[in-house]
Amino acid sequence: MGGGNVGAQVGRSTAGELSLPDLIPGEKIKAEAFMAAASKTLMISQESEQQDDRLGKLPDDVLISVLKHLSLRDAVRSSILSRRWRHIPSVLPDIVLDVESFEPNKDDGFTSTVSDLASSNMALAQAAKSVLGRKSDRPIGHLAVTFYLRKESMAIVRAVDDAMSPAVGGRGVVAAELTILGEKMDFLCNGSDMARNGRRFLSYFNACPGAFAGLTSLHVESVALGLSDIPNVLRTCEKLESPSLLNCDSGHGTVLTLEHPQLTDLQLCSCNTVELRWLPKLAQVACSTWVPSQDDRCPLLFGHVPLLRSVKLSTAAYVTYPVLLLSKLLANCTMLSELCIDFDSHRIWIEPEGPAQLAPLLQNLRIVTLDNIFEECDLTWTLFLLRAAPLLKTLQIKVSSHECTPLPNEMLRTFICEKKNIKWEPSDFKHNHLAVLEIHGFEGGNKFIGYIRRVMEAAVNLEVIILNDELCEHCGFRSTTGYPRTKKERDLIRKQISEGSSSATSRDVQFCEMSLEGRKKIVD
């Protein structure tokens, strides 16, 4: 009897156990090994059937609750655990498809002539078609898709378009967001790149208007659109609430005009002047690293924005940036409750103004944040905002000289203006509503102590002074000098603050250390 016939002589007993019939001595060892392997296979099969039976009994609601805590890839992979779970991709309430998750494996030994961006995009297109193309009577609660602005991305947009249309068999989507990344970094794109990107974006838009009609959030990078294209896109994106534009414009020297009934949150970066002409629901806007205009227009022109409450402004203020007047920049913004200004290069690019110009605009302001004031700069000038905002409750300032990636001296001289100290002395005034003064990057010394005393003199109802150390949230740098680390040093700071105040009311002085996660720990 040959070894190839051993399997034929291994059968099952009536009890369901494997039995080994009489074998000639030369084949017995091989048969025993085969029987052990077959027994193990049977045991695994039985365990798999039992597991499939247990998992298959889970209600869909419980299953969905569990899958919410997994990534999309892991959730889809889990469908192999049970036959009834094969419908998992069609019941997932939230679907996130990010091109970064489909980057090619550099260590698999495979060399491709296709670029990494194209390879990632094509892999994402296949996944989008597979996951979004499944039939289900359950709508997608939240769909988020991130991809590169390339030719092959049309298949991705088509898959999103189909998913949003129950009329053609799609599941339907409650809330959807598209993040369309540029192939190049924004500062590397020239006019030709942006024009090409604009044509490609419009090809998506014209071929799949349904995909854009259902969007609640849209991020676009390095795209130039014609003046007539922008109103058409916004009109079609009728559900859009949160647009984000990076390095987008309507042509060199033009003003990008926005009108939309639903926008609530607007993010702008590296754009030309943007006019917020008619945005009746806009609540907050963030504008960073804007492109200065040749005729000294402000980066933002506010029109009808009756619900606008929060404005955040951040720029590195290179040599071509003019100093701005808040009274001009914030014209028509009379309902602001929060204002955040970030001096990204440490250059102070706003000019202190008197209350006559600012008070009508800041009459409802409650929170002011001033970030990245350079270490050598005097702080007294910041009081012009306190004086012009009679209802201000919280004043936060961050002082820092740290740079994560310092520029070479040649670049500093070419692009960034020299830091200049701001000298501005307010006349005596009293403020009745300021309750919190918070300083990040605090150091012991006359500058900080003197500033705190000035605030205390003006803010007669100040309740708490919070003094934080300096911690860079980007690189983890923490200053090791200047901040009081011992209880003795902290008690001395408290004494210096109280001794210089003419007020009989004591203020609570808190010392805090920040964590990289943004949590604040009171140390004393």
Beta strands, then each sheet from edge to edge (+ up, - down):
strand 1: 11-12
strand 2: 18-19
strand 3: 94-98
strand 4: 140-148
strand 5: 173-181
strand 6: 215-221
strand 7: 242-246
strand 8: 256-259
strand 9: 265-269
strand 10: 274-278
strand 11: 284-288
strand 12: 300-304
strand 13: 310-315
strand 14: 338-343
strand 15: 367-373
strand 16: 394-399
strand 17: 436-440
strand 18: 464-468
strand 19: 508-514
strand 20: 520-522
sheet 1: 1+ 2-
sheet 2: 3+ 4+ 5+ 6+ 7+ 9+ 11+ 13+ 14+ 15+ 16+ 17+ 18+ 19+ 20-
sheet 3: 8+ 10+ 12+
end
